Amino acid sequence: MIANICEKNAVKNAPDAAAQGGMDIAVWIRFIREMRLPKIFSGLPDKRQPGKILYPLSSLLLWAFSACAFRCGSKNALQTSLEGLNSTQRLG
């Protein structure tokens, strides 16, 4: 269902990988919205030290969840692939 948009060398091949998986990203964004994952994740307890928190836990979990779904090795690989999409491919 969801194409593997992140390749082994995501930085080198980002435009090609993103172009192949663009439609899947739109489907993924709709899935996240319809399942209300940000709301679900925001209800989880955050046991980190409050003074050291830079990003909300729900944001980190969404990135991790998406990186796993697209089989990316890291958040940076997923971000690089997403940046390679044009505006019509980003529509969710």
C-alpha positions in Angstrom: 0.0 0.0 0.0 2.6 2.5 1.0 5.6 2.7 -1.3 9.1 2.7 0.0 10.0 6.4 -0.7 13.2 6.3 1.3 16.1 4.6 -0.4 19.4 3.6 1.0 21.0 6.9 -0.2 18.0 9.1 0.5 19.9 12.4 0.2 21.4 11.4 -3.1 18.2 10.0 -4.6 15.5 12.1 -2.8 13.8 13.6 -5.9 13.4 10.2 -7.6 12.2 8.4 -4.4 9.8 11.2 -3.6 8.3 11.3 -7.1 7.6 7.6 -6.9 5.9 7.8 -3.5 4.1 11.2 -3.9 0.6 9.8 -4.1 1.3 7.5 -1.1 2.3 10.5 1.0 -1.0 12.2 0.3 -2.8 9.0 1.3 -0.7 8.8 4.4 -1.5 12.4 5.4 -5.2 11.7 5.0 -4.9 8.5 7.1 -3.1 10.5 9.9 -5.9 13.1 9.9 -8.8 10.7 9.7 -7.4 8.5 12.5 -6.7 11.6 14.6 -3.2 10.4 15.5 -1.9 13.8 16.7 -4.8 13.9 19.2 -4.2 10.3 20.3 -0.4 10.9 20.7 -1.0 14.2 22.5 -2.8 12.2 25.2 0.2 10.1 26.1 2.1 11.0 29.3 5.4 12.8 28.7 8.0 11.7 31.2 10.9 13.8 29.9 12.4 16.6 31.9 10.2 19.7 31.2 13.2 22.1 30.9 14.8 20.0 28.2 11.8 19.6 25.9 12.2 21.1 22.5 9.5 19.3 20.5 6.1 18.0 21.7 6.0 14.3 22.2 3.1 14.0 19.7 5.3 15.5 17.0 8.2 13.2 17.7 5.9 10.2 17.7 4.3 11.2 14.3 7.8 11.5 12.8 8.8 8.1 14.1 5.5 6.5 13.1 5.9 7.9 9.6 9.5 7.0 9.2 8.7 3.4 10.2 5.7 3.3 7.8 7.9 4.5 4.9 10.8 2.3 6.0 13.2 5.3 6.3 16.3 4.9 8.3 16.0 8.3 10.0 13.9 11.4 10.4 16.3 13.2 8.1 15.8 10.6 5.3 12.0 11.1 5.6 12.4 14.9 5.6 14.6 14.9 2.6 12.1 12.7 0.7 9.2 15.0 1.7 11.1 18.1 0.6 11.5 16.6 -2.8 7.8 16.6 -3.4 6.0 19.3 -5.3 2.9 21.1 -3.9 0.4 18.9 -5.7 2.1 15.8 -4.3 1.9 17.2 -0.8 -1.9 17.6 -0.8 -3.5 15.4 1.7 
